[in-house]
């Protein structure tokens, strides 16, 4: 257990600097020994701030993969590059943490799952919202059957005016889409995980480009460039599972609504319900009275795993590295992330074709 895990970082942009590298830097059993970015100076800066004194810097990820001492690779590039870099990394004998979404397309995501199975290396996807204290609590309630059969759910990812104007977020070629694939993916992952239901039967979707060409937008990160806004500004999905359960997915970067909130889920079961819209709340009937339970996440002495006050990204990094070291299971299984990608792709396809998308049984 004293083994030092050596990590290579591929992609040294915003998500690397705000999430992955700071979280890994806190772990005493991790050393970041290689950094790669198409802008080499960005990789060099990351190496100076987070790397070992001997850390290598690359502009070509294939050269990084040749470095024999690397155990783990974090793929933190635009979505278009997730699949082929991950497959190459697994084939090179590295375990891989890939940032969400898993890939632009279901075929690309399946190639990642197949490569992990073929090589025997671990693969996980960066859905850090699973590691929040409220998520752990609700997951335990679901696993213990406290909600009963969960047959209706909503996945919430709504922003009023919060369009990311940096990087390639607005570029459909690089990212594969807008808010649906960016933040809708978090809400859908959280919802399916709580339900433990990964067998979609039918998807109907709508995607809108209604506000992207406006100016004087009041966007919190400054006005976007309409010429660069090539993705949807909102998208919605209606998902029916094989067992009859229904999931409604709502996502937006720009929408004229006050009902905002992201990476949240609402669940309706036969015994109880739950939502995360105003903190975590569970609702049920007891002694013929309607009751609401609001767990206190600010107090001490909670006897479930409450992450000890850590940020979700720190818990994610620690549990990922522990899985690599011990050979244990990862929290976010690649097969689960594949289903999320399949559903997102089906919503886009349905929106484009104007008809439901049917899944083959057991997808």
N, C-alpha and C positions, 0 to 999 in steps of 0.2 A: 504493500500500500504506500510505500515511500517513493514509488516510481514517479519520475518527472515526465509529464506528457508534453511533447514538443509539438507546437502548433504552427501551421503556415496560414497566413491570411491572404486570400485572393479577393481583391476589391477593397480599397482603402478610402471609400467615400463616406457619406453621411451615416449610414447604418453601422458601419464598422467603427467609426469614431464615437458615436453616441451610445452604442449598445454593446457590441461584441468585445472590442478590445479593452474598454474599461472593466468589463465584467471578468474577462479572463485574467487581466492584470492583478486582480485581487486574490487570485487563487495561488497558494504557495506551491502547489504541485503542477503548475503550468509554466512553460516558457514559450514565448512567441519568438521563433527563430528565423522566420522568413516572411517577407511581405511583398505582394505583387499588385501592381496597378498599371493600367495603360498610360497613366501619367506618372512617370517614374518618380518624380519629386514628391508626389503624394505618398508613395510607398516609402520613400526615404524618410519623410517626416514621421510617418507612423512607426518606423523602425526606431527612430531616435526617441520617441515618446513612450513606446510600449515594448520594444524588443530587448533582447539580450545584447550585450556589447558586441557580440560576433554575428548578430542577425544579418541575414542576406537580403538584398533588395533586387527585385526582378520587374521587368516590364512584360515578360512572357510567362504565363502561368505554367506552360509545359516545362520550362526550365526549373521552376520551383518544385514541380512534382518529381524531378530527378534527384532532389536533395534527400539522401537516404535516411537522415535522422528524424524526419518529420513523421509523427504518428497520426496527426489529425489535421484536416484542412477545413477552414471555414470559407464557404463560397458566399460572397457578399457583393455580388455584381448586379447589374440590371437583369431583369427577369429573363430576357432573351438568352442569356448566357448560362443560366442555372443548370440546365440539363446536361449539356455537353461537357462543361467543366466538372460537374459532379461525377459523371460517368468516367471521365478520364482520371479523376482523382481516386475513385474506387478501384479502377483497374491498375492504378499505380500503387495500390496497397495501403491507401490512407483511409481512415474513418472520416466521415463527412458530416458537418453541420451546414445545411444550406438555409439561407434566409428565406422567409416566405415571400411570395407564394412559391410552391414547389417548382412550378414551371409555367410557361405560357400556355401549353396545351397538354391534354391528357396523354397523348402519345409520348411526349417528352417526359412527363412524370413517370409513366410506366417504364420507360427505358431506365430511369434512375432506380426504380424498385427492382427491376430485373438485374441490374448491375450489382446492387447490394446483395441480392440472393446469390448471384453467380460467384462473387468474390468472397463472400462471408464477412465483409466489412460492415461496420455499423453506419447507418444513415438516419438522420433526423432532420426535422424542419423547424425553423425558428418561430413557433407560435408561442411567444412568451406569456400571453395572457392566461394560459393554463396554470401558470405558476403564481397567480395572485392569491392572497389569502381567501378572498370570497369565492374564487373558483375552486380551491381545494375543499372548502366547506361544502359548497353545493354539490361537488362531485361525490363527496362522501355520502351526502344525503341521498343522492340518486342511486349510488351503489348499494346502499342499505335498503332500498325499496321504499323510502319515505314518501316519494311522490307517486308511487304506483307505476302503472303503465303511462309513459309520456307519449301522448298521441297528437299534441299540437304544440308548436313552438315558433318563436320569432327570433331571428338573428338581426341585431340592430347595429348599424354602422352609418349613422346619419350625422353629417356636418352641415351647418347652415351656410357658411362662407369660409371654408378652410381648404383651399386648393393649394397643394404644394407647387410652388413656382420655380423650384430649383432642380438641378439634375435633369433626369429624363422622364420625370413623372408624367408629363403631358404627351409623351411620344409613344404612340400606339405600337410602332415597330419594336421599340426596345422593351416596352413593358407589357404589351398584350391587352391593355385596357386601362381604365381609370379607377374610380373608387371601388368598383366591384372586386377587382383583382387585388387592389391595394389594401383596403380596410374591410371590405365585405368578407374577404377570406378569413380574417381573424374571427369575426362574429360567427361565420358558418362553422369553422373548426370548433369553436367553443360549444356551439349548440349540438353538433353531432356527437362530440365527446361526452357531453352530459347525458344525451339520450342513449349513447352506445349503439347507435344505429347508422350503419354504413352501407345500406342496400337501397339506393334510389330506384324508383320505378319510372317516374315521369317528371319532367321539368318544363315549366312555362316561364318565359322571361320577357322583360321589357327593359330597354336601355334608351336613355334620352341625352340628346345634345341640345339643350334648350337655353342654357345660360352661358355657355363657353364663349360665345361671340359678343357678349356684352362688355362694356367698358364702365369705369367708375363702379367697381364691383364691391367695394368695402371688404375685400378679402383680407384676412388677418395677416397674411404674408405679402401683402401688396397686390396691386392689380396684375392679373395674368395677361399674357400676350395672346389675343384671340387667334393669331396666325399659328401659334405653336400648340394650341389646345386641340389635339387630334383625337382625344378619347372622350368617352361619355362623361357627363357631369353627375348623372345619377343612374342607378339600375336597380331592378327589383326582380325577385324570383319567387315562384310558387313551386314547391317541391313535394311530391308525394312519394313516400317510401313503400317498399314492397309489403310491409305489414299494415299499410293504411295510414300511418302517421303522416302529418303534414307539417312542413316547415315553410315559413314565409321569411324571405331575406330582403332587407332594405338597406341600400347603400347610397351615399351621396357625398360629394365634396362641396357642392353648391346646390342648395335647395331652399326654397322659401318656406321654411318651417321653423318653429321654436321647439319642436320635439326632437332634440338632438341627443347624441350619445353614441359611442362606438365601443366595439369589443364587449358587447353585452348580449345577454340572452334572456328570453322569457320562456318558461316551460309550464305546460298544463298537463297534469297527470290525473289518474283516477283517484288518488288519495290526497294529493296536495298540488299546489302550484308554486312557482318561484319566479322572481324577476330581479334584474340588476339595474333597474331604471332610476332608483333613488336609494342607492346602496342595495345590499342583498336583502330581499324580503321573501319569506315563505308564507303562504296562505293555506289554511286548511279549516276544517270544521271539527270542533271538539265540544263534547257535552251539548250538542245541538246549537252551538254558537260559532259564528264566523270569527276566526282568529288570525292574527298576523304576527309572525315571529321575525324579529330583527336582530341578528347576531351582532355582538359587540366585538369588533376587531381591534379596538384600541386598548383593551384590557389584557392583563397577564393571566396566566394559569389556564389557558385554553388547552385542552388535552389532545388536540389534533395537530397535525403538522402545520404550523402557521408561518413558516418561512423565517421565524425569528427576526421579524422586522426587515428582512432583506428586500431589495427591489426584485421584481419578477425576473428581470434579465440576469441578475446575479444568481438567483436560484436555478434558473435555466442552465447557465454555464456550469455551475457546480454539479448538478445532477447529470448533465451530459458527460462531463469529464469522469465522474464516478462510474457511469455506465461503461465507458471505454476501459477504465482501469479494472473493473470487476468482471466485465463480460455480461453484466446484467442488462435488463430491458431498458430501452429508451422510453421516455414519457410520450413523445410524439412519434408514433410508428409511421414509417413511410407509406404503408398501405392505407392508413387513415388519411394522410395528406393527399394521396392519389385520388381518393373519392372526392375530397374537397375540390380538387382541380377539375375532375370530371363534371361536377355539378356546375362550377363556374363557367366552364366551357359550354355546357348545355344551355345556360341562361343566355350567354352571348349568341349562341346559334339560334335559339328560339326567338330572340329579339330581332335577329337579322331576317329569319325566314318567316316569322309571323305564325308559327305553329308549335305545338308541344313537341318535345324531344323525348322519345321513349328509350329506355335502357334495356339491354338484354338482361335476363334474369341472372342474378349472382354476379353482377359486374363488380 
